[in-house]
Amino acid sequence: MALTASTMLPLGTKAPDFDLPEVVSGKATSLSTFADKKALLVMFICRHCPFVKHVQQELAQLGRDYFTGDLAIVAISANDAKNYPDDAPDSLKAFVTEQGFTFTFCYDESQETAKAYTAACTPDFFVFDEQRKLVYRGQLDDSRPSNGKPVTGADLRAAIEAVLMGKPVTSEQKPSVGCNIKWKSGNQPSYFG
C-alpha cells in the first residue's frame, strides 16, 4: 500500500465528461446523466482499499442523506481489476449491495476518466457546482484508519452544503490521502512525474 495524496486539481476546472458503465445495471453513465442536479460529487473509490473501508459507512450515509436532493453522486473505480479482482465490476456490484450504496457506481476500465480528473488515490473527492466547475477537491474529514479520529465527513459535507446554499466553498482544502490508484502496467499518468 503506497500512501498517496490528492493531486489538488485547480479550483474552477470544468468537470471532464465520461462515458462509463454503471456496475449494477450496466447502463451508460456520463455527466449529462446528472444534468438536472445543482451539484455533483465525483468519488474515486474501490473495494479493497483500507482507507475506503474506513469511510465506507459514511459514504453510504452521504448517499442516503442526499438521495432525493440537489446533489448527484457518482463513485468511480479505476483500479486494474486483473491484478486487484476485488475491484472488478462484479465484485463492485456486490459491494454496492453490501454497503447499501444509493449512488451511481461506475467502472473505469480504460482508466482514462481517472486520468482526466487527475485522480491519484482512493478515496479521492471532487465537488462541482451547477456549471460543473470544481469547487472542492480534498479529504472527507481528518479521520484516517490509524489516527483514532471519528469519521464525520465534515470537510466534504461543508463543501456540499455551501454549494447547495449558493455560498462560496472555502479555498483552504486539505488533500485526501489513501492508497494509490492501481494503474495498469505502463498506464501510470504523467502527473506522477
N, C-alpha and C positions, 0 to 999 in steps of 0.2 A: 504494500500500500504506500503510494507516494503522496504525501500531503501536498496539496495543490491549492492555490488561491485563485479567485476570480480574476479575469483579465481587466475588469472595470472598463468595459466598453464606454466610450464617451457619451455622456448625457446628451439627449437631443437626437441621437441616432435613430433613423427610421427603422421600424421593425422589418427585418428581412422576411420576404414571403417564403413559404414552404409548401410542399405537397407531399404529405406523409400518410401512411395507413394508420388508422386507429386500431389498437391491438385487440379490442373486444369485438368490434363489428367488422373490421377490415375496411371501413368507409374512408374514402379520401378526405383529408383534412388540410385546410390552408388558412391563411389569415382571413380570407373572406368568410369562412365559416363563422367567425366571431364578429362580423361587421356591425351587428346590432348592439354591441356592448360598449359601454362607456370607457372601460379599461380592460387591459389584457395582461395576465400574468403568464409568462413562459418559464417553466421549470425544467431544468435538465437534471433528471434523477435516474436511478436504476434500482434494481432489486438487491444486489449483493453487497453494496457499499455500507460499511458500518456507520458512516455519517448520515446516510439516508435512513437506515434502520433506526437510528437515534431520534429522528424527527418525523418518522412516517405517521405517527398518530396525530401530530399537529398538522401535517399536510392533509390528512383525511378530514380533520376538523375544519381546516380552511375551506376545503371543498364543500362541506356541509353548510358552513356559515354563509358562503357567498353563492350557493347553488341557484337561488332564484333572483339574485340581484343584478347589478350593472357590471359585474366583473366576470370576464371569461377566464378560465384557467385551462391551460394545456400543459401536460407533462410530456417530455420527450426523453427517450432513452436512446443514446447513440453508441453505446458500448459495442465492441466487437463480440457478437454472440457466438462466434465459432470458438473463441478462447474463453468466453465467460457465458456459458449456457444459461445461467440464472437470468441473464438479461436478454434472452431470446424472446420473440413475440409471444409464444405460447406460455412461457413462464411469466411474462409481464401480465398477460391476461389473467392468470391465476392470482398474481399479486394484487391486481385491481380488485378482484372479488374478495380476497382475504382481508384486505385493508378497508374495504368499503369505500374506495375512491369514487367520487361522483363527478370528477372532472375528466375531460378527454385525455387519453394517454396514447401517444404515438411512438412508433419506432422509426428511427433514422438510420436505415441500413447503410446508406452511402456515406454517412457522417457529414454530408455537405451542409445540412441545416445547422449542426453544432458548430461547424467552421464559420458559417455566415454570422452566427451570434457571438462568435469568439468564446464559446463555452469552453471551460477548462476543467471543471470539477463537478462532482456530484455530492451535494446538491449545488446548483447554480441558478440564481433567480433574476428575472428581468421583468420589470413592470413598465407597460406602455400606456400612454394616455389615449384619449379619444382619437387624436390624429395619428396614433401609433408611433409617437415619439417616445424614446426611452426617458423615463423619469426616475427610475430606481434600478440599480443593479448592486447586489451585495448579499449580505447574510440574512438568514431567517431571524436570528437573535444571537445572543452571546453564548448560548449553550454549545458545548462540544461533548462528545462521548465520554471524555475523561475529566471534565472540569467541575462536575457536580452542580452546575447551574441549571435551573429548571428550563425546560423547553416551553417558551411562551409565544414565539412567533412575533415578538414585539416590534422589531425593526421592519419586517416585511409588512405586518399589519398596519403600522403607522403610515407607511408609504401608500398602501392601498387605500386607506381611509382618506388620506389627503387628496389623492386623485379623484376619488368618488365625490368628495365635497367641493371639488374645483379649487383646491388650495395648492400652493406650491409644495413640492416634496423637498425636504432638506437635502442640500448637496453634500452634507457630511455623511458619507456612507462607507460602511466597513465591508471589505471583501468577504464573500463566502469562502469557506475552506472545506475541503473534503478530499476524496480520492480523485486522482486524475481520471479523465475520460479515457477509456481503454480503446485507443486508436488501433485500427488495423495496421498491420505491418506496412511501413512505408507511407502511411497516410497522416502522420502527425503534422498538424498545421504549422505554418511558418511563424505564428505569433508565440511559439515556444522557443524561438531562437534558432 
